Amino acid sequence: MKASVAMLHQKTHQSSVNRSGAHQKSAPKTQVVVVGASVSGCAAAMLFARQGIPVTVIEKRHPKDFYKPICTHYIQPCSLNAWRELDLYEPLLEAGAVKNTIGIWTKWGWIPKADLGDVHAMNMRRVTLDPLLRAKMINTPGVTYLDGARCSAVQFDSSGAVVGVTVESGTLGSFELPCTLLVGADGRESAVAELAGVPTEESPNQRFSCFTFFRNIPNESRSTSRMWMLEPYIAYQFPNDDGTTLIALMPTKDRIADFKADRAACFRQIVKALPDAPDIDGAEQIADYLMNTKNSMLLRRKLPRGLALVGDAFMTTDPLHGFGISWGIISASELVRRAAPGLLAGHRPDREVAAYHQARYAEVKGHFKIMADMALAKPMPVMQQMLFSAATRDPEMSAIVQRFLAGTSGTSELLSLRTLLRAFTTTVRHSLRRPPLMASESSNA
Ligand SMILES: Cc1cc2nc3c(=O)[nH]c(=O)nc-3n(C[C@H](O)[C@H](O)[C@H](O)COP(=O)(O)OP(=O)(O)OC[C@H]3O[C@@H](n4cnc5c(N)ncnc54)[C@H](O)[C@@H]3O)c2cc1C
């Protein structure tokens, strides 16, 4: 066990009070405590420690190689630089991450795979990704990793600023861990946010997810992911590491009872009816069907001083868009960039942390709002119809829509006057190009 963990055993009895007013034993102050060792917690811990800032990571699960099974693990092109910053871009590819771009089926036809140059998505199962990322974090000098340790309370000083946490550990017992900055990286249900009294804004999601894995799908392109926008259902085909392919469905919630009664029959019936469907009858299914119905979108913005949130704890998006992993590590990177100088200078970086939350939300709020609208599973609004149909007919429109869906551009490009005019003229040109109706057809109309 690392020296700093041994220090925790000494429990130096510093005094602080939790919300219930109880005094507890506490360990020496570490600068940053990160709660949660999944994607965003590992990224934040590694990046703080690399700046020379001591970090203690508290993770309730163990052993160290656990992973998140409920995830379809599409890694968006917008996060490639963040993976490079973590020195994990090449290791992910070496471990089998599949480079790909995505084709999107709409009722107007396919939005073709974009030529994004060096920019691409990656597909890697969480069973491979999570242990790799966590091992890198644990081996980063300056990180103390406590697994099987749950954050059970948040400590405040008399001004209402967060100054530490209470930890319940299977091996170390119960103790307080004071810190200069507490980072909640503990996912959509964020115990840290709840214990710190942070309100949650929630928007509903009318779809649920059901997915499974296959091998050897006949005639499959291993460098192409596919998405079907069936209105209102959504489906995906993602080639993954180790020759596997994930196929996911996101039907509307009125089908939950049918799926619960017979997942296989419902799943296979919908997949086999997809336009240009993957041949699942000719493939080997290698996993059970996993279902997830808890997928409302969450946002937490009103935080006390001394607390930062990253990843799903800050912003849980609709899984349909495949942004959770990418935005998780990007948020960790942005937090560290803003907060590290203050921590290194020896003070709590309140202003910088507030600026991080504001800037991060401002960066993605256009996306977030579109996701929240799409999660209602209503008919596609007219403007979206125009953009998507134009993207099936015009390569430049396809690139614009693909860049937006990949997170490499925002609403400033997608909804610009220039884009909307191009979509409009593409639509008009297309309707003018339609062959004139035959006399018999027009009389039938
Ligand atoms: C059905 C589905 C499909 C998805 N598909 C995709 C996709 O294709 N692409 C994509 O990018 N994202 C996808 N996501 C989202 C993605 O899974 C999450 O966004 C991502 O895992 C968030 O990472 P995180 O580190 O913020 O939180 P989490 O992965 O939720 O990790 C939180 C960690 O905190 C720990 N923890 C919790 N409470 C405590 C506590 N009190 N004390 C100590 N530790 C604690 C947990 O054990 C866990 O390890 C999908 C999600 C769902 C539900």
The ligand as an SDF file (V2000), in Angstrom:
LIG
                    3D

 53 58  0  0  0  0  0  0  0  0999 V2000
  -27.6050    2.6060  -21.7190 C   0  0  0  0  0  0  0  0  0  0  0  0
  -26.4400    3.5630  -21.7340 C   0  0  0  0  0  0  0  0  0  0  0  0
  -25.6510    3.6630  -22.8650 C   0  0  0  0  0  0  0  0  0  0  0  0
  -24.5970    4.5530  -22.9070 C   0  0  0  0  0  0  0  0  0  0  0  0
  -23.8420    4.6350  -24.0340 N   0  0  0  0  0  0  0  0  0  0  0  0
  -22.8290    5.5180  -24.1150 C   0  0  0  0  0  0  0  0  0  0  0  0
  -22.0440    5.6410  -25.2940 C   0  0  0  0  0  0  0  0  0  0  0  0
  -22.2720    4.9600  -26.2940 O   0  0  0  0  0  0  0  0  0  0  0  0
  -21.0200    6.5360  -25.2870 N   0  0  0  0  0  0  0  0  0  0  0  0
  -20.7600    7.3370  -24.2080 C   0  0  0  0  0  0  0  0  0  0  0  0
  -19.8570    8.1590  -24.2790 O   0  0  0  0  0  0  0  0  0  0  0  0
  -21.4930    7.2440  -23.0740 N   0  0  0  0  0  0  0  0  0  0  0  0
  -22.5080    6.3710  -23.0070 C   0  0  0  0  0  0  0  0  0  0  0  0
  -23.2480    6.2730  -21.8510 N   0  0  0  0  0  0  0  0  0  0  0  0
  -22.9310    7.1620  -20.7300 C   0  0  0  0  0  0  0  0  0  0  0  0
  -21.7020    6.6930  -19.9470 C   0  0  0  0  0  0  0  0  0  0  0  0
  -21.8830    5.3690  -19.5190 O   0  0  0  0  0  0  0  0  0  0  0  0
  -21.4940    7.6280  -18.7620 C   0  0  0  0  0  0  0  0  0  0  0  0
  -21.6440    8.9590  -19.2170 O   0  0  0  0  0  0  0  0  0  0  0  0
  -20.1110    7.5230  -18.1340 C   0  0  0  0  0  0  0  0  0  0  0  0
  -19.8560    6.2480  -17.6310 O   0  0  0  0  0  0  0  0  0  0  0  0
  -20.0090    8.5460  -17.0190 C   0  0  0  0  0  0  0  0  0  0  0  0
  -18.7820    8.3900  -16.3790 O   0  0  0  0  0  0  0  0  0  0  0  0
  -18.5580    9.0050  -14.9340 P   0  0  0  0  0  0  0  0  0  0  0  0
  -17.1370    8.6820  -14.6020 O   0  0  0  0  0  0  0  0  0  0  0  0
  -18.9650   10.4110  -14.9120 O   0  0  0  0  0  0  0  0  0  0  0  0
  -19.5800    8.2340  -13.9860 O   0  0  0  0  0  0  0  0  0  0  0  0
  -19.8280    6.6700  -13.7530 P   0  0  0  0  0  0  0  0  0  0  0  0
  -19.2790    5.8810  -14.8810 O   0  0  0  0  0  0  0  0  0  0  0  0
  -21.2620    6.4990  -13.4330 O   0  0  0  0  0  0  0  0  0  0  0  0
  -18.9430    6.3230  -12.4740 O   0  0  0  0  0  0  0  0  0  0  0  0
  -19.2400    6.7880  -11.1820 C   0  0  0  0  0  0  0  0  0  0  0  0
  -18.3020    6.0740  -10.2120 C   0  0  0  0  0  0  0  0  0  0  0  0
  -18.5090    6.5840   -8.8930 O   0  0  0  0  0  0  0  0  0  0  0  0
  -18.5580    5.5130   -7.9800 C   0  0  0  0  0  0  0  0  0  0  0  0
  -19.3490    5.9670   -6.8220 N   0  0  0  0  0  0  0  0  0  0  0  0
  -20.6750    6.3000   -6.8020 C   0  0  0  0  0  0  0  0  0  0  0  0
  -21.0540    6.7020   -5.5830 N   0  0  0  0  0  0  0  0  0  0  0  0
  -19.9580    6.6310   -4.7940 C   0  0  0  0  0  0  0  0  0  0  0  0
  -19.7130    6.9130   -3.4220 C   0  0  0  0  0  0  0  0  0  0  0  0
  -20.6920    7.3520   -2.5990 N   0  0  0  0  0  0  0  0  0  0  0  0
  -18.4600    6.7170   -2.9340 N   0  0  0  0  0  0  0  0  0  0  0  0
  -17.4610    6.2630   -3.7360 C   0  0  0  0  0  0  0  0  0  0  0  0
  -17.6520    5.9760   -5.0390 N   0  0  0  0  0  0  0  0  0  0  0  0
  -18.8680    6.1610   -5.5760 C   0  0  0  0  0  0  0  0  0  0  0  0
  -19.2000    4.3870   -8.7550 C   0  0  0  0  0  0  0  0  0  0  0  0
  -18.9400    3.1160   -8.2000 O   0  0  0  0  0  0  0  0  0  0  0  0
  -18.5750    4.5750  -10.1530 C   0  0  0  0  0  0  0  0  0  0  0  0
  -17.3690    3.8710  -10.2650 O   0  0  0  0  0  0  0  0  0  0  0  0
  -24.3070    5.3750  -21.7910 C   0  0  0  0  0  0  0  0  0  0  0  0
  -25.0940    5.2850  -20.6310 C   0  0  0  0  0  0  0  0  0  0  0  0
  -26.1550    4.3930  -20.6090 C   0  0  0  0  0  0  0  0  0  0  0  0
  -26.9990    4.3140  -19.3560 C   0  0  0  0  0  0  0  0  0  0  0  0
  1  2  1  0
  2  3  1  0
  2 52  2  0
  3  4  2  0
  4  5  1  0
  4 50  1  0
  5  6  2  0
  6  7  1  0
  6 13  1  0
  7  8  2  0
  7  9  1  0
  9 10  1  0
 10 11  2  0
 10 12  1  0
 12 13  2  0
 13 14  1  0
 14 15  1  0
 14 50  1  0
 15 16  1  0
 16 17  1  0
 16 18  1  0
 18 19  1  0
 18 20  1  0
 20 21  1  0
 20 22  1  0
 22 23  1  0
 23 24  1  0
 24 25  2  0
 24 26  1  0
 24 27  1  0
 27 28  1  0
 28 29  2  0
 28 30  1  0
 28 31  1  0
 31 32  1  0
 32 33  1  0
 33 34  1  0
 33 48  1  0
 34 35  1  0
 35 36  1  0
 35 46  1  0
 36 37  1  0
 36 45  1  0
 37 38  2  0
 38 39  1  0
 39 40  1  0
 39 45  2  0
 40 41  1  0
 40 42  2  0
 42 43  1  0
 43 44  2  0
 44 45  1  0
 46 47  1  0
 46 48  1  0
 48 49  1  0
 50 51  2  0
 51 52  1  0
 52 53  1  0
M  END
$$$$
